[in-house]
Amino acid sequence: MRKTGFQLRAHVMALGVYILLALIVTFPLPLYLGQRIIANEPGQVDGYLGIWNIWWTATALSNGQDPFISPLLFYPQGLDLFWQTLSLPQGILALPFTLTIGPLPAYNLLILAGFVLGGYFAFLLIRAILRSDSHLEVIPAIDLAALIGGAVYAFAPFHMQKVLDAQLEVAAIQWLPLWAWAMLVLLERRRLWYVLLAAAALLWVGLGTWYYGLFALIASGAMAVFWAVDRRIHNPGAMEQPGREQPSHPTPRNLRLSTFRFRFSLSTFLWGMAPIAIWFALMAPRLIDLAQRGDTLLGDARLQQTDAVADLISFWMPNPNHPLWGGFLSEWYQSRYPEAILWNVSLGLVGTLLGVLGLILAWRRQWRWALLGTVAAIFALGAELHAFGVVTDIPLPYAVIRDLPGVRSSHRPNHFVLITILTTAIFAAYGMLALVRRIPQYKGPIAASVLAMILLIDGWAGPLPLYQRPMPQPYLSFPTPDGALLPVPLHLNFSNSENLWYQTAHRWPIVGGFIGREPPYPIARYLPGIHALRFGNYEPNDILSPGWPELARESLAVYDIRYVMFHKEAMGSSLPLMTDLIAAMGLRPSYNDDLIGVYPVPEPAELRPLAYLGAGWGNLEREGDRRWRWMGERAVIYLINPDDQPRAIRLDLDLEAFEQSRPLRIGIGNGAPFTLDVTRARMQRSLRFILPPGETMLYLGAPTGNPPNQPARRLSIAMMGVAVSYTSDGSR
């Protein structure tokens, strides 16, 4: 009972200390948990994205929906959030708070949890390592050392930078120590249950953020290799005596005569690789899809990677956010890397000093952790070595993986440093243990002093900046969702998350939506009503019939977009233009104040089919009364049947071929394509077919030619008119 009570006291002590330190280091956040968030200027965007993420997770799970598929963003196609910044473990952890006190205070509790649970889970890992070390007695000093190690991990400057950047998914550092602990237990005990546990931890880390998931995957393979290597000491000067146990660690005298021998255990290696195999088996469908569509879905960020790598010196820099010296250090670093972003990978000054001491004392027994931390730091340096402001062009291991699908959409190779911070914390605990064992009567004051230094030197960033985004009054009393909202501005190409924040109140699907990686979204580029309000321009006399403004207004209605919402502060100087434009579309405000305008979309007096142009069309050209658009090799026309039943329609085309007759290949939806011969002379053709309800894509293709003196331009068919109508008999 006494031993159990002592162990419980150690856990309570650790949690209590980390809670106290978290409240201090995040001040004044604890005073505003329900109103504001910690955020620097860029973080004001990502913070409210994080709030939306946990709100959506709670909404989906409480309604029995798949949290990875959201119909509320990028209406009407919805959004697959699997590779996005959803951070499902964070949403699940905050679920009870999100449902009871709301997503904003739940977000703040998660920020605090990153410090508390990050420290505590690192404490558990380090305590297990220290207690399993055959050369250390199980004494209270081990708990104090593990407590210090957990603080080094949780309050590292890198972590505080993620909190200031308000990037919830990467500020959630608490899951990585659990993965490391699961891998360690597996490699030391080698049981099927531990394989499953390690695989689950590996997947859990990835679902939190694919940055840490990728790094943990690579580190798992490294651990399988390192733990399979058994380093034994061979002393040729000593005679082994039968029946007498040989010392596992030589004395200083016979160490000089010793040599190291290494043995590779294939069995240990295979056990260590088993969680990786399970991970790949579970992820296979997603990985295949990523390989096929990764760049389309997530983009290619290899150019940005060059601005998000670590310089060799940046690991050892003191806290760049410290109010005393942080400004000077940041200015010095950015004078060498003017375009650098996300460059703070500092291990922490106090943590580094303790870690160096621990490494000197314990590297022979814990060399695997030292090697793992070194490998992670090398990956954090990016594809080539940067040292003291100089790009050396020396290739590094990250160059091997940077071109892989998914990896090439990653902005942040330097986030590998979190594994290095964890290994630094392990050796910092060994350094602390050495201090308190030398003067055990002062172990309490020593531990308190070291904790204070970690807090004030490594973790402290001064009174943190707090940010609050107001909620427009109309959203607090919006009707039950019945369609979708079109927020203006859309911010599809910009980092702005206010539309997501508003959605947590009104709960309507919205056109667009800021997210970590913008997906393909043709409706926002081509649908006339959205295009005009997004880009602020339109063609009053285009080739389409019906045309402006009827097409713009009716296209919103047939897609069930019920309201256009003007957010006036965000619109800035474009507000007068947009006000005139929406008036020309025939929309009148039902609510208008200094912050927001609400424009209901009227129902059409009569339902009729519509057509609008998609990809592949050139700009409108004019000559006298004639106007036309050229298509290239391929082009798309979208056809809309607003009826809820299939309808027979007539599509009238006014067209001519470039320079000579050309075959025009036409495909309607998934139907079999057919060919229409288009002459050089202008011609009219009518196509009749059954159009299903909703949107159907008409695919056009034709061979191209080059205009004189324009070798880069490819032209095939000039379209002078596109008109769509129901057949005169109204058949269905």
Secondary structure, DSSP 8 states (H G I E B T S, - for coil): -HHHHHHHHHHHHHHHHHHHHHHHHTTTGGGGTTT-EE--TTHHHHHHHHHHHHHHHHHHHHTT--TTEESSSSTTT-EE-TTTT--HHHHHHHHHHHHHH-HHHHHHHHHHHHHHHHHHHHHHHHHHHHHH-TTS---HHHHHHHHHHHHHHHT-HHHHHHHHTT-HHHH-TTHHHHHHHHHHHHHHH--HHHHHHHHHHHHHHHHH-HHHHHHHHHHHHHHHHHHHEEEEEE-TTS---TTS---SS--HHHHTT-EEEEEE-HHHHHHHHHHHHHHHHHHHHHHHHHHHHHHHHH---HHHHTTS---GGGGTS--TT-TTTHHHHHHHHHHH-TT--S------HHHHHHHHHHHHHHTTTSHHHHHHHHHHHHHHT-SEEEETTEEEEEE-THHHHTTSTTGGG-S-GGGGHHHHHHHHHHHHHHHHHHHHHHSGGGHHHHHHHHHHHIIIIII--SS--EE-----GGGGG-----SEEEEES--TTS---HHHHHHHHH---BS----SS----THHHH-HHHHHHHHS---TT-SEES-TTHHHHHHHHHTTEEEEEEEHHHHGGGHHHHHHHHHHTT---SEE-SSEEEEE----SS---EEEE-TTB---EEETTEEEEEE-SEEEEEEEE-SSS-EEEEEEEEEEESSS-EEEEEEETTS--EEEEE-SS-EEEEEEEEE-SEEEEEEEE---B--TT-TT--B-EEEEEEEEEE-TT---
